[in-house]
Amino acid sequence: MSETVPPPQASVGGDPAGRPVGHSGARVDVAERLAWSLGTGPALLVILAALVMIGACVPLFIAADGGEDLAGVLGIVLALVGLVLLTSVAVISPGQTRVVQLFGRYIGTIRRTGLVLTVPLTTRKKVSVRVRNFETNELKVNDADGNPINIAAIVVWQVADTAKATFAVEDYADFVRVQSESALRHVAMSHPYDQADAGEESLRGATDLVSAEIATEVAARVVIAGLEVIEARISNLAYAPEIAHAMLQRQQAGAIIAARERIVDGAVGMVESALNRLEADGIVDLDDERRAAMVSNLLVVLCGQSGATPVVNTGSLYT
């Protein structure tokens, strides 16, 4: 039954159930149910009967011009009955439904497709249940570390309850857009962009997890409108322009440090292997000073960014 139900008084601070905050409010409490309808066969019979009635009015109206008042009244009655019967026929395409109202009262939803016979004298609003998607506006928010970022997402959704979508909110398409941006902003503020601490997930490093959080939060916000979210995916994620250069330099510095650490680790291993090989094969006998000099030369050669220039020493290490 479609009716306006006043929820109980809510306390200031918010209500997880979504009840009005700080005042008594009213909400349309309605759930989808099937309206009475028949298929193509009965609908064709009713159309044929209505056409026969309307066609039978012609000779009656002609007879009424001849002075027979009863024939004129009967013709009007048949015409009205025929027109009323025609109002009970509707054509519904796949992926579409009809929300049926009789004098303003919700009587049900027709999900049958094709030529359909339903209650006459009803208004029928078209509601699509096809899957839709949209991309949110690019939002500028602060992540969990306070860094400004630009973020946007693609939300895939569809109407699940046609009655709620029609009567519970003013415009369900606009409603899901606004709530999606609100949920996206909230999730983005709950995670750092990158370099998350232990137990945290970053926006850049855990895209699938963050997308699932966005979908869950959007679904919780739009359920009041009878909508369901199929998935949500981040479509754009970047630092805001005013800090993008600084953050790029930080990322580049981190990459350079990591590369240098790997080069040094490899060079130390190569030097150790070379010295052990020289001593094991008895090629050269190195004291501590010569060993230190060779280590220095090898590290310079292995870790340097430019090619080494050989120097021929014709003297002694000690002169």
C-alpha positions as a Python dict, from the first residue, in 0.01 Angstrom:
ca = {
    (1, 'M'): (0, 0, 0),
    (2, 'S'): (130, 344, -90),
    (3, 'E'): (101, 577, 205),
    (4, 'T'): (288, 850, 385),
    (5, 'V'): (425, 727, 717),
    (6, 'P'): (566, 962, 983),
    (7, 'P'): (880, 806, 1130),
    (8, 'P'): (962, 849, 1499),
    (9, 'Q'): (1148, 1153, 1627),
    (10, 'A'): (1520, 1125, 1554),
    (11, 'S'): (1796, 1264, 1771),
    (12, 'V'): (2043, 1521, 1647),
    (13, 'G'): (2362, 1359, 1523),
    (14, 'G'): (2226, 1133, 1254),
    (15, 'D'): (2035, 809, 1227),
    (16, 'P'): (2182, 501, 1055),
    (17, 'A'): (1833, 408, 937),
    (18, 'G'): (1811, 732, 740),
    (19, 'R'): (1527, 885, 940),
    (20, 'P'): (1493, 1265, 942),
    (21, 'V'): (1729, 1434, 1186),
    (22, 'G'): (1622, 1700, 1433),
    (23, 'H'): (1253, 1712, 1340),
    (24, 'S'): (955, 1495, 1263),
    (25, 'G'): (945, 1405, 898),
    (26, 'A'): (737, 1201, 658),
    (27, 'R'): (838, 941, 408),
    (28, 'V'): (656, 754, 137),
    (29, 'D'): (661, 391, 249),
    (30, 'V'): (578, 181, -54),
    (31, 'A'): (707, -144, -201),
    (32, 'E'): (669, -282, -551),
    (33, 'R'): (400, -538, -622),
    (34, 'L'): (266, -683, -945),
    (35, 'A'): (-36, -518, -1103),
    (36, 'W'): (-313, -721, -1261),
    (37, 'S'): (-241, -782, -1627),
    (38, 'L'): (-306, -1028, -1907),
    (39, 'G'): (-105, -1117, -2214),
    (40, 'T'): (-136, -1055, -2585),
    (41, 'G'): (-436, -1282, -2656),
    (42, 'P'): (-683, -1116, -2417),
    (43, 'A'): (-551, -773, -2514),
    (44, 'L'): (-626, -842, -2883),
    (45, 'L'): (-977, -958, -2798),
    (46, 'V'): (-1044, -642, -2599),
    (47, 'I'): (-913, -425, -2882),
    (48, 'L'): (-1136, -609, -3128),
    (49, 'A'): (-1438, -569, -2900),
    (50, 'A'): (-1367, -199, -2852),
    (51, 'L'): (-1338, -146, -3227),
    (52, 'V'): (-1666, -332, -3287),
    (53, 'M'): (-1839, -113, -3028),
    (54, 'I'): (-1701, 206, -3175),
    (55, 'G'): (-1792, 88, -3527),
    (56, 'A'): (-2147, 6, -3413),
    (57, 'C'): (-2190, 366, -3304),
    (58, 'V'): (-2198, 491, -3662),
    (59, 'P'): (-2538, 344, -3763),
    (60, 'L'): (-2678, 438, -3422),
    (61, 'F'): (-2573, 799, -3465),
    (62, 'I'): (-2726, 796, -3815),
    (63, 'A'): (-3050, 662, -3669),
    (64, 'A'): (-3036, 933, -3402),
    (65, 'D'): (-3030, 1198, -3674),
    (66, 'G'): (-3354, 1045, -3794),
    (67, 'G'): (-3520, 1130, -3464),
    (68, 'E'): (-3455, 819, -3253),
    (69, 'D'): (-3316, 952, -2923),
    (70, 'L'): (-3264, 605, -2777),
    (71, 'A'): (-3030, 512, -3064),
    (72, 'G'): (-2820, 824, -2996),
    (73, 'V'): (-2789, 744, -2625),
    (74, 'L'): (-2696, 384, -2701),
    (75, 'G'): (-2434, 502, -2951),
    (76, 'I'): (-2277, 732, -2693),
    (77, 'V'): (-2270, 453, -2435),
    (78, 'L'): (-2107, 210, -2678),
    (79, 'A'): (-1849, 470, -2779),
    (80, 'L'): (-1760, 543, -2418),
    (81, 'V'): (-1734, 173, -2332),
    (82, 'G'): (-1512, 114, -2634),
    (83, 'L'): (-1282, 402, -2542),
    (84, 'V'): (-1261, 280, -2182),
    (85, 'L'): (-1165, -67, -2303),
    (86, 'L'): (-892, 81, -2522),
    (87, 'T'): (-741, 255, -2218),
    (88, 'S'): (-673, -87, -2066),
    (89, 'V'): (-426, -184, -2341),
    (90, 'A'): (-56, -99, -2327),
    (91, 'V'): (258, -194, -2521),
    (92, 'I'): (569, -258, -2308),
    (93, 'S'): (916, -309, -2454),
    (94, 'P'): (1178, -542, -2304),
    (95, 'G'): (1367, -370, -2023),
    (96, 'Q'): (1071, -143, -1950),
    (97, 'T'): (798, -154, -1687),
    (98, 'R'): (479, 38, -1616),
    (99, 'V'): (396, 177, -1272),
    (100, 'V'): (15, 171, -1262),
    (101, 'Q'): (-195, 422, -1067),
    (102, 'L'): (-572, 437, -1042),
    (103, 'F'): (-688, 787, -956),
    (104, 'G'): (-356, 858, -784),
    (105, 'R'): (-337, 530, -589),
    (106, 'Y'): (-55, 287, -664),
    (107, 'I'): (-201, -49, -760),
    (108, 'G'): (110, -227, -889),
    (109, 'T'): (379, -258, -1154),
    (110, 'I'): (355, -440, -1485),
    (111, 'R'): (674, -626, -1577),
    (112, 'R'): (513, -830, -1855),
    (113, 'T'): (635, -726, -2202),
    (114, 'G'): (454, -702, -2533),
    (115, 'L'): (86, -618, -2578),
    (116, 'V'): (-65, -614, -2230),
    (117, 'L'): (-416, -584, -2091),
    (118, 'T'): (-450, -417, -1750),
    (119, 'V'): (-695, -214, -1543),
    (120, 'P'): (-872, 53, -1752),
    (121, 'L'): (-871, 423, -1668),
    (122, 'T'): (-528, 399, -1507),
    (123, 'T'): (-222, 612, -1556),
    (124, 'R'): (93, 416, -1637),
    (125, 'K'): (438, 568, -1587),
    (126, 'K'): (726, 418, -1781),
    (127, 'V'): (1021, 308, -1563),
    (128, 'S'): (1326, 148, -1722),
    (129, 'V'): (1494, -144, -1542),
    (130, 'R'): (1784, -160, -1785),
    (131, 'V'): (2140, -135, -1655),
    (132, 'R'): (2273, 219, -1665),
    (133, 'N'): (2607, 379, -1592),
    (134, 'F'): (2748, 726, -1552),
    (135, 'E'): (3075, 891, -1457),
    (136, 'T'): (3080, 1124, -1160),
    (137, 'N'): (3225, 1471, -1183),
    (138, 'E'): (3595, 1493, -1107),
    (139, 'L'): (3602, 1577, -736),
    (140, 'K'): (3879, 1757, -554),
    (141, 'V'): (3912, 1614, -203),
    (142, 'N'): (4177, 1567, 65),
    (143, 'D'): (4296, 1213, 123),
    (144, 'A'): (4360, 1067, 469),
    (145, 'D'): (4700, 1243, 482),
    (146, 'G'): (4548, 1579, 392),
    (147, 'N'): (4686, 1588, 37),
    (148, 'P'): (4449, 1732, -225),
    (149, 'I'): (4363, 1481, -498),
    (150, 'N'): (4132, 1466, -798),
    (151, 'I'): (3915, 1157, -819),
    (152, 'A'): (3620, 1034, -1027),
    (153, 'A'): (3436, 703, -1057),
    (154, 'I'): (3203, 515, -1291),
    (155, 'V'): (2891, 375, -1125),
    (156, 'V'): (2683, 97, -1284),
    (157, 'W'): (2328, 74, -1146),
    (158, 'Q'): (1969, -17, -1223),
    (159, 'V'): (1620, 19, -1079),
    (160, 'A'): (1528, -275, -856),
    (161, 'D'): (1204, -149, -696),
    (162, 'T'): (1000, 59, -940),
    (163, 'A'): (756, 177, -673),
    (164, 'K'): (1028, 323, -450),
    (165, 'A'): (1205, 476, -749),
    (166, 'T'): (882, 649, -854),
    (167, 'F'): (733, 759, -523),
    (168, 'A'): (1010, 762, -260),
    (169, 'V'): (1232, 1025, -426),
    (170, 'E'): (1171, 1318, -658),
    (171, 'D'): (1415, 1214, -932),
    (172, 'Y'): (1592, 882, -884),
    (173, 'A'): (1846, 940, -1163),
    (174, 'D'): (1960, 1266, -1005),
    (175, 'F'): (1943, 1105, -661),
    (176, 'V'): (2191, 830, -748),
    (177, 'R'): (2429, 1083, -904),
    (178, 'V'): (2440, 1307, -599),
    (179, 'Q'): (2469, 1016, -354),
    (180, 'S'): (2747, 858, -563),
    (181, 'E'): (2956, 1173, -546),
    (182, 'S'): (2896, 1198, -172),
    (183, 'A'): (3003, 835, -118),
    (184, 'L'): (3307, 878, -343),
    (185, 'R'): (3417, 1183, -145),
    (186, 'H'): (3378, 997, 186),
    (187, 'V'): (3575, 692, 72),
    (188, 'A'): (3853, 905, -80),
    (189, 'M'): (3896, 1091, 249),
    (190, 'S'): (3930, 760, 436),
    (191, 'H'): (4245, 638, 252),
    (192, 'P'): (4584, 789, 171),
    (193, 'Y'): (4672, 833, -193),
    (194, 'D'): (4978, 608, -158),
    (195, 'Q'): (5239, 497, 101),
    (196, 'A'): (4978, 358, 338),
    (197, 'D'): (5076, 258, 691),
    (198, 'A'): (5053, -99, 816),
    (199, 'G'): (4693, -215, 817),
    (200, 'E'): (4583, 62, 575),
    (201, 'E'): (4502, 47, 207),
    (202, 'S'): (4597, 325, -33),
    (203, 'L'): (4380, 458, -313),
    (204, 'R'): (4649, 387, -573),
    (205, 'G'): (4765, 52, -439),
    (206, 'A'): (4430, -111, -358),
    (207, 'T'): (4205, 3, -641),
    (208, 'D'): (3982, -304, -635),
    (209, 'L'): (3925, -280, -260),
    (210, 'V'): (3851, 92, -277),
    (211, 'S'): (3613, 38, -569),
    (212, 'A'): (3427, -224, -368),
    (213, 'E'): (3398, 20, -77),
    (214, 'I'): (3257, 286, -309),
    (215, 'A'): (3001, 43, -453),
    (216, 'T'): (2894, -70, -104),
    (217, 'E'): (2854, 283, 26),
    (218, 'V'): (2664, 404, -280),
    (219, 'A'): (2432, 101, -257),
    (220, 'A'): (2359, 177, 109),
    (221, 'R'): (2272, 537, 25),
    (222, 'V'): (2041, 468, -271),
    (223, 'V'): (1849, 168, -135),
    (224, 'I'): (1583, 408, -8),
    (225, 'A'): (1506, 490, -373),
    (226, 'G'): (1475, 124, -477),
    (227, 'L'): (1802, 127, -670),
    (228, 'E'): (2084, -127, -670),
    (229, 'V'): (2449, -75, -758),
    (230, 'I'): (2611, -341, -976),
    (231, 'E'): (2965, -208, -953),
    (232, 'A'): (3171, 107, -914),
    (233, 'R'): (3518, 168, -1056),
    (234, 'I'): (3763, 454, -1014),
    (235, 'S'): (3805, 622, -1352),
    (236, 'N'): (4044, 900, -1259),
    (237, 'L'): (4288, 937, -971),
    (238, 'A'): (4568, 1193, -948),
    (239, 'Y'): (4720, 1450, -718),
    (240, 'A'): (4576, 1799, -751),
    (241, 'P'): (4781, 2020, -988),
    (242, 'E'): (4914, 2244, -708),
    (243, 'I'): (5104, 1956, -544),
    (244, 'A'): (5145, 1719, -839),
    (245, 'H'): (5500, 1842, -918),
    (246, 'A'): (5618, 1808, -558),
    (247, 'M'): (5468, 1461, -527),
    (248, 'L'): (5626, 1359, -857),
    (249, 'Q'): (5964, 1467, -727),
    (250, 'R'): (5906, 1263, -410),
    (251, 'Q'): (5815, 956, -614),
    (252, 'Q'): (6118, 1005, -838),
    (253, 'A'): (6345, 1041, -534),
    (254, 'G'): (6206, 721, -387),
    (255, 'A'): (6262, 539, -716),
    (256, 'I'): (6621, 668, -741),
    (257, 'I'): (6699, 563, -384),
    (258, 'A'): (6555, 217, -442),
    (259, 'A'): (6756, 179, -763),
    (260, 'R'): (7077, 294, -595),
    (261, 'E'): (7027, 49, -309),
    (262, 'R'): (6991, -235, -556),
    (263, 'I'): (7300, -125, -751),
    (264, 'V'): (7510, -100, -436),
    (265, 'D'): (7394, -441, -311),
    (266, 'G'): (7487, -597, -644),
    (267, 'A'): (7821, -416, -660),
    (268, 'V'): (7921, -527, -309),
    (269, 'G'): (7843, -885, -397),
    (270, 'M'): (8046, -866, -717),
    (271, 'V'): (8345, -711, -538),
    (272, 'E'): (8337, -976, -267),
    (273, 'S'): (8320, -1250, -526),
    (274, 'A'): (8610, -1101, -724),
    (275, 'L'): (8836, -1066, -422),
    (276, 'N'): (8762, -1417, -301),
    (277, 'R'): (8833, -1554, -649),
    (278, 'L'): (9165, -1369, -674),
    (279, 'E'): (9279, -1495, -337),
    (280, 'A'): (9153, -1850, -391),
    (281, 'D'): (9333, -1885, -724),
    (282, 'G'): (9652, -1727, -586),
    (283, 'I'): (9658, -1468, -861),
    (284, 'V'): (9759, -1185, -632),
    (285, 'D'): (9844, -1148, -265),
    (286, 'L'): (9666, -843, -127),
    (287, 'D'): (9738, -679, 204),
    (288, 'D'): (9479, -462, 374),
    (289, 'E'): (9581, -142, 196),
    (290, 'R'): (9583, -300, -152),
    (291, 'R'): (9257, -475, -74),
    (292, 'A'): (9095, -142, 27),
    (293, 'A'): (9223, 26, -290),
    (294, 'M'): (9088, -250, -513),
    (295, 'V'): (8752, -242, -338),
    (296, 'S'): (8733, 135, -389),
    (297, 'N'): (8822, 109, -758),
    (298, 'L'): (8577, -173, -823),
    (299, 'L'): (8291, 8, -646),
    (300, 'V'): (8359, 324, -845),
    (301, 'V'): (8349, 128, -1169),
    (302, 'L'): (8038, -72, -1080),
    (303, 'C'): (7834, 206, -917),
    (304, 'G'): (7933, 498, -1140),
    (305, 'Q'): (7682, 635, -1390),
    (306, 'S'): (7947, 704, -1657),
    (307, 'G'): (8200, 471, -1806),
    (308, 'A'): (8528, 426, -1617),
    (309, 'T'): (8850, 575, -1762),
    (310, 'P'): (9145, 335, -1714),
    (311, 'V'): (9469, 474, -1572),
    (312, 'V'): (9796, 287, -1617),
    (313, 'N'): (10004, 307, -1302),
    (314, 'T'): (10374, 235, -1380),
    (315, 'G'): (10486, 290, -1028),
    (316, 'S'): (10402, 130, -698),
    (317, 'L'): (10094, 167, -487),
    (318, 'Y'): (10315, 315, -215),
    (319, 'T'): (10499, 576, -431),
}
